[in-house]
Amino acid sequence: MKSTLTCLTQKIELNFIIPAIRKYFIEILEKQGLKDVEIARKLKITKAAVSQYKHKKRGKKIKFPADIMKEIKKSALFIKKGKNSDIEIIKIIDKIKKSRYICVICKCMENGSFQHTKN
């Protein structure tokens, strides 16, 4: 009998999608001229976490399709202007679910082509 991995979307979101979204937020906000301490405050994470994202120790495995990246860029600019980063992350996750891209991520994990175990 073939063993299959059950995809728990909450686990995928927490361990892979949210860190990837934050990684892109940091890249965009840095290009917008924000300092690490400002980025950390806006994303509600530590300055050390910002450094880990920048040095590719977190959020490095997922590449989003163009339509999701467009939403990430819009959200990053909203965050720069003071919007709540958690709400923006939730909006992006909802778009990922509606587009069924989360299924692609889960399928990659099941096939073993998504081998990163910790973000």
matplotlib code that plots the C-alpha trace (Angstrom):
import matplotlib.pyplot as plt

x = [0.0, 1.4, 2.0, 0.5, 1.2, -1.9, -1.6, -2.6, -3.1, -2.6, 0.8, 1.8, 0.7, 2.6, 5.8, 6.1, 3.7, 3.8, 7.6, 7.8, 5.3, 7.4, 10.5, 9.1, 7.6, 11.1, 12.7, 10.1, 10.1, 13.9, 13.8, 11.4, 14.1, 12.9, 15.5, 15.5, 14.1, 11.2, 10.5, 10.5, 8.1, 5.7, 5.8, 5.6, 8.8, 12.2, 15.1, 16.9, 14.1, 14.4, 18.1, 17.4, 14.9, 17.5, 20.2, 17.9, 17.6, 13.8, 11.1, 13.4, 11.6, 8.3, 8.2, 4.8, 3.1, 2.9, -0.7, 0.2, 3.4, 1.4, -0.8, 2.3, 3.7, 0.4, 0.2, 3.8, 3.0, -0.1, 2.0, 4.6, 1.7, 0.6, -1.8, -1.7, 0.7, -1.3, -4.4, -2.4, -0.9, -4.4, -5.6, -2.7, -3.3, -7.0, -5.9, -3.5, -6.3, -8.8, -6.3, -5.6, -1.8, -1.7, -2.6, 0.5, 2.6, 1.0, 1.5, 5.1, 5.6, 3.9, 6.1, 9.2, 10.1, 9.6, 12.3, 12.7, 11.6, 12.0, 11.4]
y = [0.0, 3.4, 5.9, 9.3, 12.6, 14.3, 18.0, 20.1, 23.6, 25.3, 23.7, 24.6, 28.2, 28.5, 26.8, 27.8, 30.3, 33.0, 33.0, 33.2, 36.1, 37.9, 37.3, 39.1, 41.9, 42.5, 42.6, 45.1, 47.3, 47.4, 48.6, 51.2, 52.5, 51.2, 50.1, 46.7, 48.1, 49.8, 46.6, 44.6, 46.9, 47.0, 43.1, 42.6, 40.5, 41.0, 42.7, 39.4, 37.7, 40.3, 39.5, 35.8, 36.4, 38.7, 36.0, 33.3, 31.4, 31.7, 31.8, 30.6, 27.7, 29.0, 30.9, 32.4, 32.9, 36.4, 37.1, 36.3, 38.3, 41.3, 41.0, 40.7, 43.9, 45.8, 44.6, 45.6, 49.1, 49.1, 47.9, 50.7, 53.2, 51.7, 48.8, 45.8, 43.2, 40.3, 41.4, 41.7, 38.2, 36.8, 38.4, 36.9, 33.4, 33.7, 34.5, 31.5, 29.2, 30.5, 30.1, 26.6, 27.3, 25.8, 22.5, 22.8, 23.3, 20.3, 18.1, 19.1, 18.0, 14.7, 14.1, 14.9, 17.8, 20.3, 19.1, 22.1, 21.0, 24.2, 27.8]
z = [0.0, -1.0, 1.8, 1.2, 3.0, 4.2, 3.5, 6.4, 4.9, 8.3, 8.7, 5.1, 5.7, 9.0, 8.0, 4.3, 3.0, 5.7, 5.8, 2.0, 2.0, 4.7, 2.8, -0.2, 2.0, 3.4, -0.1, -1.3, 1.8, 1.7, -1.9, -0.7, 1.6, 4.9, 7.5, 9.2, 12.4, 10.6, 8.6, 11.8, 13.5, 10.5, 10.1, 13.9, 13.9, 15.4, 13.7, 14.0, 12.1, 9.3, 9.1, 8.8, 5.9, 4.2, 4.6, 3.1, 6.4, 6.3, 3.6, 0.8, -0.9, -2.4, -5.6, -6.2, -9.6, -11.1, -9.9, -6.2, -6.5, -7.7, -4.6, -2.4, -3.9, -3.4, 0.2, 0.9, -0.2, 2.0, 4.9, 4.3, 4.6, 7.9, 7.1, 9.4, 8.1, 9.5, 7.6, 4.4, 4.9, 5.4, 2.2, 0.3, 1.8, 0.8, -2.7, -2.7, -1.5, -4.1, -6.9, -5.6, -5.6, -2.1, -3.8, -5.9, -2.8, -1.1, -4.1, -4.4, -0.7, -1.4, -4.4, -2.5, -4.8, -2.0, 0.4, 2.7, 6.2, 8.1, 7.2]

ax = plt.figure().add_subplot(projection="3d")
ax.plot(x, y, z, "-o")
ax.set_aspect("equal")
plt.show()
